[in-house]
Amino acid sequence: MQRSKKYTQEERSLARRRAFLDATWSILIEQGFSALTLDAIIERSGGSRTTVYEEFGSKKGLIETVLAEHCELFADELLISLDPHRPLEEALTGFCNKLLHGIISTEGVRIIRLIAAEGHKFPSIMEKFDALGPDRTRRMLADYLQKQIHMNRLTLTDPSRAAEMLMAMLQGQIMSYLINPDSLVTLTEDEIRKQVQGAVTLFLNGARPR
């Protein structure tokens, strides 16, 4: 007869924490910020209010934690592309390709539309999200561009501004479709490739040494 595994207190605590985070993210993606009540989270996770407060301090802390987790996972994926020793065009193309795929993914579109529709109701959470998501991505890209300047591969005076410009060129008119709940974002792989290639080529034409 097989004995059931005995879990340690730490393992049980980690499992409860994971259940809260997964439940919060699922409700957020499916129903939006307004549906993220503690009752809904607890019903789906099987936890308790006491545990939420012990683990995260508050519902706001729980939401910020789950947003931070997903932003960090995405940032780690993007960072892989920005190896300063890779060929410049190859690195930027890889970065932009991953970024654009993330933006137009099902979860990416949902989050962008939620922010457009409900973000103004939760200013402190949105401030945190911007710092951990879009702003962190810009800083990460700016740091990479700064390294390329030091390696004499680029001639830029303001890498932070240059990072903003490249990301803006990459997203182009896509953002107007992303925030419209009645539109469908259905870019083909060929369209994504052309969007990325166009943005990277235009950027490098103005940033490389003459």
C-alpha positions as CSV (number, residue, x, y, z in Angstrom):
1,M,0.0,0.0,0.0
2,Q,1.4,3.4,-1.1
3,R,1.8,5.9,1.6
4,S,0.5,9.4,1.0
5,K,3.2,12.1,0.8
6,K,3.5,14.3,3.9
7,Y,4.0,18.0,2.9
8,T,6.1,20.3,5.0
9,Q,4.7,23.6,6.4
10,E,6.8,25.5,3.8
11,E,5.5,23.4,0.9
12,R,1.9,23.9,2.1
13,S,2.5,27.7,2.4
14,L,4.0,27.8,-1.1
15,A,1.1,25.8,-2.5
16,R,-1.4,28.2,-0.9
17,R,0.5,31.2,-2.2
18,R,0.5,29.7,-5.7
19,A,-3.2,29.0,-5.6
20,F,-3.9,32.6,-4.7
21,L,-1.7,33.9,-7.5
22,D,-3.2,31.6,-10.1
23,A,-6.7,32.4,-9.1
24,T,-6.1,36.1,-9.1
25,W,-4.5,36.0,-12.6
26,S,-7.3,33.8,-14.0
27,I,-10.1,36.1,-12.7
28,L,-8.2,39.2,-14.0
29,I,-7.8,37.8,-17.5
30,E,-11.3,36.4,-17.7
31,Q,-13.3,39.1,-16.0
32,G,-11.2,42.2,-15.3
33,F,-10.1,44.2,-12.3
34,S,-13.6,44.9,-11.0
35,A,-14.3,41.2,-10.6
36,L,-11.2,40.7,-8.4
37,T,-12.9,40.6,-5.1
38,L,-11.4,38.7,-2.2
39,D,-14.5,36.5,-2.1
40,A,-14.0,35.5,-5.8
41,I,-10.3,34.9,-5.3
42,I,-10.9,32.8,-2.1
43,E,-13.7,30.8,-3.8
44,R,-11.5,29.8,-6.7
45,S,-8.3,29.3,-4.7
46,G,-9.8,27.5,-1.7
47,G,-7.9,29.7,0.8
48,S,-9.0,32.2,3.4
49,R,-8.9,35.9,4.1
50,T,-6.5,35.4,6.9
51,T,-4.0,33.7,4.6
52,V,-4.3,36.4,2.0
53,Y,-3.4,39.0,4.6
54,E,-0.6,36.9,6.0
55,E,0.9,36.3,2.6
56,F,0.3,39.6,0.7
57,G,-0.9,42.2,3.3
58,S,-4.0,43.0,1.3
59,K,-5.9,42.4,-1.9
60,K,-3.9,45.2,-3.5
61,G,-0.7,43.5,-2.4
62,L,-1.9,40.3,-4.0
63,I,-2.8,42.0,-7.3
64,E,0.5,43.8,-7.4
65,T,2.4,40.5,-6.7
66,V,0.7,38.6,-9.5
67,L,1.3,41.5,-12.0
68,A,4.9,41.7,-10.9
69,E,5.4,38.0,-11.4
70,H,4.1,38.0,-15.0
71,C,6.0,41.2,-15.9
72,E,9.2,39.6,-14.6
73,L,8.6,36.4,-16.5
74,F,8.1,38.4,-19.7
75,A,11.1,40.7,-19.0
76,D,13.3,37.6,-18.5
77,E,12.3,36.3,-21.9
78,L,13.0,39.7,-23.6
79,L,16.4,40.0,-21.9
80,I,17.6,36.8,-23.4
81,S,17.5,38.5,-26.8
82,L,19.6,41.5,-25.7
83,D,23.0,39.8,-25.5
84,P,25.4,42.7,-26.1
85,H,27.8,40.5,-28.1
86,R,25.2,39.3,-30.6
87,P,25.1,41.0,-34.0
88,L,23.2,44.3,-33.4
89,E,20.4,43.7,-35.9
90,E,19.9,40.1,-34.8
91,A,19.6,41.1,-31.1
92,L,17.1,44.0,-31.8
93,T,15.1,41.8,-34.2
94,G,14.8,39.1,-31.6
95,F,13.8,41.5,-28.9
96,C,11.2,43.2,-31.0
97,N,9.8,39.9,-32.2
98,K,9.3,38.7,-28.7
99,L,7.9,42.0,-27.5
100,L,5.4,42.2,-30.4
101,H,4.3,38.6,-29.9
102,G,3.8,39.3,-26.2
103,I,1.7,42.4,-26.9
104,I,-0.7,40.7,-29.3
105,S,-0.9,37.4,-27.4
106,T,-4.3,36.6,-25.9
107,E,-3.2,37.6,-22.4
108,G,-1.4,40.7,-23.7
109,V,-4.4,42.0,-25.6
110,R,-6.6,41.3,-22.6
111,I,-4.4,43.2,-20.2
112,I,-4.0,46.2,-22.5
113,R,-7.8,46.4,-22.9
114,L,-8.4,46.1,-19.2
115,I,-5.9,48.9,-18.5
116,A,-7.6,51.1,-21.1
117,A,-11.1,50.4,-19.7
118,E,-10.5,50.2,-16.0
119,G,-6.9,51.4,-15.3
120,H,-8.1,54.8,-14.1
121,K,-10.0,53.2,-11.3
122,F,-6.8,51.7,-9.8
123,P,-4.1,54.4,-10.2
124,S,-1.6,52.9,-7.6
125,I,-1.8,49.5,-9.2
126,M,-1.4,50.9,-12.7
127,E,1.6,52.9,-11.5
128,K,3.2,49.7,-10.2
129,F,2.3,47.8,-13.4
130,D,3.9,50.5,-15.6
131,A,7.1,50.5,-13.5
132,L,7.4,46.7,-13.7
133,G,6.2,46.3,-17.2
134,P,6.4,48.9,-19.9
135,D,8.9,51.2,-18.0
136,R,11.1,48.3,-17.1
137,T,11.1,47.1,-20.7
138,R,12.2,50.6,-21.9
139,R,14.9,50.8,-19.3
140,M,16.2,47.3,-20.3
141,L,16.3,48.3,-23.9
142,A,18.0,51.6,-23.1
143,D,20.7,49.8,-21.1
144,Y,21.3,47.6,-24.0
145,L,21.6,50.6,-26.4
146,Q,24.0,52.3,-24.0
147,K,26.3,49.3,-24.1
148,Q,26.2,49.4,-27.9
149,I,27.2,53.0,-27.8
150,H,30.2,52.2,-25.6
151,M,31.1,49.5,-28.2
152,N,30.9,52.1,-30.9
153,R,28.1,50.3,-32.7
154,L,25.6,53.1,-32.3
155,T,25.8,56.9,-32.3
156,L,23.0,58.0,-29.9
157,T,23.0,60.8,-27.5
158,D,19.9,59.7,-25.5
159,P,19.5,55.9,-25.3
160,S,16.3,56.2,-23.2
161,R,14.6,58.3,-25.8
162,A,15.9,56.0,-28.5
163,A,14.4,53.0,-26.7
164,E,11.0,54.8,-26.5
165,M,11.2,55.6,-30.3
166,L,12.0,52.0,-31.3
167,M,9.1,50.6,-29.2
168,A,6.7,53.2,-30.6
169,M,7.8,52.4,-34.2
170,L,7.3,48.7,-33.4
171,Q,3.8,49.0,-32.1
172,G,2.7,51.6,-34.7
173,Q,-1.0,51.6,-35.3
174,I,-1.4,48.2,-33.6
175,M,-2.2,50.0,-30.3
176,S,-5.3,51.6,-31.7
177,Y,-6.7,48.1,-32.4
178,L,-5.5,46.7,-29.1
179,I,-7.6,49.1,-27.0
180,N,-10.7,48.6,-29.1
181,P,-12.7,45.7,-27.6
182,D,-14.7,45.3,-30.9
183,S,-11.6,44.8,-33.0
184,L,-9.7,41.5,-33.6
185,V,-5.9,41.5,-33.6
186,T,-5.0,38.8,-36.1
187,L,-1.5,39.6,-37.4
188,T,0.0,36.8,-39.4
189,E,3.6,35.7,-38.8
190,D,4.6,37.4,-42.1
191,E,2.9,40.7,-41.0
192,I,4.7,40.5,-37.6
193,R,8.0,39.9,-39.4
194,K,7.5,42.9,-41.7
195,Q,6.5,45.1,-38.7
196,V,9.6,44.1,-36.8
197,Q,11.9,44.3,-39.7
198,G,10.6,47.7,-40.7
199,A,11.0,49.1,-37.2
200,V,14.5,47.8,-36.7
201,T,15.7,48.9,-40.1
202,L,14.3,52.4,-39.7
203,F,15.8,52.6,-36.2
204,L,19.3,51.4,-37.3
205,N,19.4,53.7,-40.3
206,G,19.3,56.6,-38.0
207,A,21.4,55.2,-35.2
208,R,24.4,53.5,-36.8
209,P,27.7,55.3,-37.3
210,R,28.0,56.9,-40.7
